[in-house]
Amino acid sequence: MSNSAPIKDKEEKKILPFRILQILKEHSDENHPLTSSQIISRLDRDYGLKATRNTIRSNLHVLMDAGYEISTFEDNGKGIYIEEGELLHEQLRWLIDSVLNCRYLPENRAQELITTLKKMGGPGFCSSMDYADALKQWPRHTNQEFSLSLELLEEAIEEGRRVTFNYNRMDCDGELHQLGNTHLVLPICIFPVNYQYYMVGYDFGANMLLHYRLDRITGTNVAETAIDDDKKLKPRDFNAVQYARQHPHMYGGVPEPITMKMPRRLAGAVMDTFGPAALMRPLDEEYMQVRVTAAPEGMRFFALQYGPSCEVLSPQSLRDIIKQDIMGMVEKYSD
């Protein structure tokens, strides 16, 4: 019993600088400096640790010697705070907004990330990010196998092995329902588009490259060994950005040249969808010609999205399909 107190004192001395650092990270910034008394109070209340002004001062020097940028009353005349770290508030906001919009992240994982990022910004930053607290109101997928599928597919890509999985659609009951038979695919690449993850791979049933949304995949299994001949199926220098640009709304199909006529005021919308791959030239003061290489099925819905503001000039086959779509809409709304 007589030796327990000294041992405890030694343990507290070791952990004290880390707790002070944690308090500074979570509760201080340039606009919210802390006094020594406030740090002492938080140490006692939050961690059950006792400290004096002298121990606070000596531990601050330990942290500064370790490379942490800490401003003290002697420096600023206001109090103690940890200076801006590696990530600026603007950068933290970008990261938090990305987490909020990542529909593939489960709610509990998203909450952990947001909480960690908010703490890195200090108390003033936290108060400016109140909208991030309404996490439940942001749309999220419900596929409990998503993380496992992602892990297995990344393993298969790295090792060049085939996978089997079921592909599903969402029905009006909010549940996933299997579409067709099990797929046998050689995964090639995983990348995000419109805040969703997609996997591109060679589908042995269709004998072509296809893409799949990861949150629609269930029952993933990886083959035990790789097949040497499968290396020939991987396109050289596969470009995920180019693939996404050529498949608007991530519809399938073989890309082909497509020409449209659109108002020049929609040049920004064209750039948002196709980036610099879209060739735009003015026809007159009001209209422009837009040329892209993309899958017709995706372009069908791109054109319908802008209605009278987008006319497909070629190919004729796509123009005819859109014409049929419009006639069908007229019939539905004829009453």
C-alpha positions in Angstrom: 0.0 0.0 0.0 2.8 2.4 0.8 4.2 2.3 -2.7 0.9 2.9 -4.5 0.8 6.7 -4.1 4.3 7.3 -5.6 3.5 5.0 -8.5 0.2 6.8 -9.2 2.1 10.2 -9.0 4.6 9.0 -11.6 1.8 7.8 -13.9 0.0 11.2 -13.6 3.2 13.1 -14.4 3.6 11.1 -17.5 0.1 11.6 -18.8 -0.3 15.2 -17.7 1.3 16.9 -20.8 -0.9 14.8 -23.1 -4.1 15.8 -21.3 -3.0 19.5 -21.3 -2.5 19.2 -25.1 -5.9 17.6 -25.5 -7.5 20.4 -23.6 -5.8 23.0 -25.7 -6.8 21.3 -28.9 -10.4 21.0 -27.9 -11.1 24.2 -26.0 -8.6 26.9 -27.2 -7.8 28.9 -30.2 -6.6 32.5 -30.9 -10.1 33.9 -30.0 -10.6 31.6 -27.0 -7.4 31.5 -25.0 -7.4 29.7 -21.6 -5.9 30.8 -18.3 -3.8 28.5 -16.2 -6.7 28.3 -13.7 -9.1 27.1 -16.4 -6.6 24.4 -17.5 -6.2 23.3 -13.9 -10.0 23.2 -13.5 -10.5 21.1 -16.7 -7.7 18.7 -15.7 -9.5 18.1 -12.4 -13.0 17.9 -13.7 -12.4 15.9 -17.0 -9.5 13.7 -16.0 -9.2 13.7 -12.2 -5.7 15.1 -12.4 -4.2 17.7 -10.0 -1.9 20.4 -11.2 -0.5 23.8 -10.1 0.4 26.9 -12.1 4.1 25.8 -12.0 3.3 22.3 -13.4 1.2 23.8 -16.1 4.0 26.2 -17.1 6.6 23.4 -17.1 4.4 21.0 -19.1 3.7 23.7 -21.7 7.5 24.1 -22.2 7.7 20.3 -22.6 5.0 20.4 -25.3 6.7 23.4 -27.1 10.1 21.6 -27.0 8.3 18.7 -28.7 7.3 20.9 -31.6 3.8 22.1 -30.7 3.2 25.8 -31.4 1.6 27.1 -28.2 1.1 30.8 -27.5 1.2 31.9 -23.9 0.2 35.0 -21.9 3.8 36.3 -22.2 3.4 36.1 -26.0 0.0 37.6 -26.5 -1.2 39.2 -23.3 -4.5 37.2 -23.4 -3.9 33.6 -22.4 -2.8 30.1 -23.5 -3.9 28.5 -26.8 -2.5 26.1 -29.4 -1.8 27.9 -32.6 -3.4 26.8 -35.9 -2.1 23.4 -36.8 -1.6 21.6 -40.0 -5.1 22.0 -41.2 -6.7 25.5 -41.6 -10.4 26.0 -40.7 -11.1 26.3 -44.4 -9.5 22.9 -45.0 -11.4 21.3 -42.1 -14.7 22.6 -43.5 -13.9 21.0 -46.8 -13.3 17.7 -45.1 -16.4 17.9 -43.0 -18.6 18.8 -46.0 -17.1 15.9 -47.9 -18.0 13.5 -45.1 -21.6 14.9 -45.0 -22.0 14.3 -48.7 -20.4 10.9 -48.8 -23.5 8.8 -48.9 -21.6 5.6 -48.8 -20.2 6.3 -45.3 -22.4 4.6 -42.5 -23.8 7.2 -40.1 -21.7 6.0 -37.1 -18.5 6.3 -39.1 -19.4 9.7 -40.5 -20.2 10.9 -37.0 -16.8 9.8 -35.7 -15.0 11.6 -38.5 -17.0 14.8 -38.1 -16.5 14.9 -34.3 -12.7 14.4 -34.7 -12.4 17.1 -37.4 -14.5 19.6 -35.4 -12.3 19.2 -32.4 -9.2 19.9 -34.5 -10.7 23.3 -35.3 -11.1 24.4 -31.7 -14.2 25.9 -30.0 -14.8 28.8 -32.3 -14.7 26.5 -35.3 -17.2 24.1 -33.7 -19.8 26.8 -33.3 -19.7 27.7 -37.0 -20.3 24.1 -38.0 -23.7 23.6 -36.3 -25.2 22.3 -39.6 -23.0 19.2 -39.4 -24.8 18.1 -36.2 -27.9 17.3 -38.3 -26.2 14.2 -39.7 -29.4 12.1 -39.6 -31.0 14.4 -42.1 -28.4 13.8 -44.7 -29.1 10.8 -47.1 -27.1 7.7 -46.4 -27.1 4.2 -47.9 -28.4 1.3 -45.9 -26.2 -1.5 -47.2 -24.5 -3.0 -44.2 -22.0 -4.9 -46.4 -20.6 -1.8 -48.0 -17.3 -1.6 -46.0 -16.7 -5.3 -46.5 -17.3 -5.1 -50.2 -15.0 -2.2 -50.5 -12.2 -4.0 -48.6 -12.6 -7.2 -50.7 -12.7 -5.4 -54.0 -9.6 -3.4 -53.2 -7.9 -6.7 -52.3 -9.0 -8.3 -55.6 -7.7 -5.3 -57.6 -4.4 -5.3 -55.9 -3.9 -9.0 -56.4 -5.5 -9.3 -59.8 -8.2 -11.8 -58.7 -11.7 -12.3 -59.9 -14.8 -11.7 -57.7 -18.3 -12.9 -57.5 -21.1 -10.8 -56.1 -24.9 -10.1 -56.3 -26.0 -6.8 -57.8 -29.2 -5.2 -56.4 -31.7 -2.4 -56.9 -33.5 -0.3 -54.4 -37.3 -0.8 -54.3 -40.0 1.3 -52.9 -39.7 -0.6 -49.6 -36.3 1.0 -49.1 -34.6 -2.4 -49.3 -32.1 -3.9 -51.7 -33.4 -6.6 -54.1 -31.2 -8.8 -56.2 -31.1 -8.3 -60.0 -30.5 -11.4 -62.1 -27.8 -13.9 -61.4 -24.5 -13.7 -59.6 -21.8 -11.7 -61.4 -18.3 -12.9 -62.2 -16.1 -9.9 -62.6 -12.4 -8.9 -62.8 -12.3 -5.6 -60.9 -10.1 -2.9 -62.4 -10.7 0.3 -60.6 -12.8 1.9 -57.8 -13.5 5.7 -57.9 -16.1 8.2 -56.6 -18.6 10.0 -58.8 -21.4 12.2 -57.5 -20.6 11.2 -53.9 -21.0 7.5 -54.7 -18.3 4.8 -55.2 -18.2 2.8 -58.4 -16.3 -0.2 -59.4 -15.3 -0.8 -63.1 -14.5 -4.3 -64.1 -14.5 -6.9 -66.9 -17.9 -8.7 -66.6 -17.4 -12.3 -67.9 -21.2 -12.7 -68.4 -21.4 -9.6 -70.6 -17.9 -10.0 -72.1 -17.2 -6.3 -71.7 -16.3 -3.6 -69.2 -19.2 -2.6 -66.9 -19.5 -0.4 -63.8 -21.3 -1.0 -60.6 -22.3 1.1 -57.6 -20.7 -0.3 -54.5 -23.6 0.3 -52.3 -25.7 -2.0 -54.5 -23.3 -4.9 -54.2 -23.8 -7.7 -51.7 -22.3 -11.2 -51.2 -18.8 -10.4 -52.4 -16.3 -13.3 -52.6 -12.8 -13.1 -53.9 -11.2 -16.0 -55.9 -8.3 -17.8 -54.1 -5.8 -17.3 -56.9 -5.3 -15.0 -59.9 -5.4 -16.2 -63.5 -2.5 -15.1 -65.7 -4.6 -14.6 -68.8 -6.8 -12.1 -67.0 -4.0 -9.6 -67.3 -4.9 -9.2 -71.0 -8.4 -8.0 -70.0 -7.2 -4.9 -68.2 -7.1 -1.9 -70.4 -3.8 -0.2 -70.5 -3.7 3.2 -68.8 -7.3 3.1 -67.6 -8.4 6.6 -66.9 -11.2 6.8 -64.3 -11.9 10.5 -64.9 -12.3 10.0 -68.6 -14.5 7.0 -68.0 -16.8 9.0 -65.7 -16.9 11.9 -68.2 -17.9 9.5 -71.0 -20.7 8.0 -68.9 -23.0 10.9 -67.8 -25.1 9.9 -64.8 -23.0 6.7 -64.8 -25.2 5.0 -67.4 -23.6 2.2 -69.4 -22.9 1.9 -73.1 -20.1 2.5 -75.6 -19.0 6.2 -75.9 -19.5 7.8 -79.3 -19.3 11.4 -80.7 -22.4 13.4 -79.9 -23.2 17.0 -81.0 -25.8 19.3 -79.4 -27.1 22.8 -79.7 -27.5 24.6 -76.4 -27.8 28.2 -75.1 -24.4 29.7 -74.3 -25.7 30.5 -70.7 -25.5 26.8 -70.0 -21.7 26.6 -70.7 -21.1 26.3 -66.9 -23.5 23.3 -66.7 -21.7 21.6 -69.6 -18.3 22.1 -67.9 -19.7 20.8 -64.6 -20.7 17.5 -66.3 -17.9 17.0 -68.9 -15.1 19.3 -67.9 -12.6 20.3 -70.5 -13.5 17.2 -72.6 -16.5 19.2 -73.9 -15.8 21.2 -77.1 -17.9 24.3 -77.2 -18.0 26.9 -80.0 -20.4 29.8 -80.4 -23.0 29.6 -83.2 -24.4 33.2 -82.6 -24.9 35.5 -79.7 -27.3 33.2 -78.0 -26.4 29.6 -78.9 -23.4 27.3 -79.0 -22.5 23.9 -80.4 -21.4 21.3 -77.9 -19.4 18.2 -78.9 -18.6 15.4 -76.5 -17.7 11.7 -76.7 -20.1 9.9 -74.3 -22.4 6.9 -73.9 -25.7 7.7 -75.7 -27.9 6.4 -72.8 -26.4 8.8 -70.4 -26.6 11.6 -73.0 -30.3 10.8 -73.4 -31.0 11.8 -69.9 -28.6 14.7 -70.0 -30.6 16.1 -72.9 -34.0 15.5 -71.2 -32.7 17.1 -68.1 -32.4 20.5 -69.9 -35.5 20.0 -72.0 -36.0 22.7 -74.6 -32.6 24.1 -73.8 -30.8 21.1 -75.3 -31.2 19.8 -78.9 -29.3 16.7 -80.0 -28.1 17.2 -83.5 -26.3 13.9 -84.0 -26.3 10.9 -84.0 -29.7 10.5 -85.5 -30.4 7.4 -83.5 -30.1 9.3 -80.2 -32.2 12.2 -81.7 -35.0 9.7 -82.6 -35.0 8.1 -79.1 -35.3 11.5 -77.4 -38.1 12.4 -79.8 -40.0 9.2 -78.7 -39.4 10.2 -75.1 -40.9 13.6 -75.7 -43.9 12.2 -77.5 -44.4 9.8 -74.6 -44.4 12.6 -72.1 -46.8 14.6 -74.2 -49.2 11.6 -74.1 -48.9 11.3 -70.4 -49.7 14.9 -69.8 -52.3 15.3 -72.6 -55.3 15.3 -70.2 
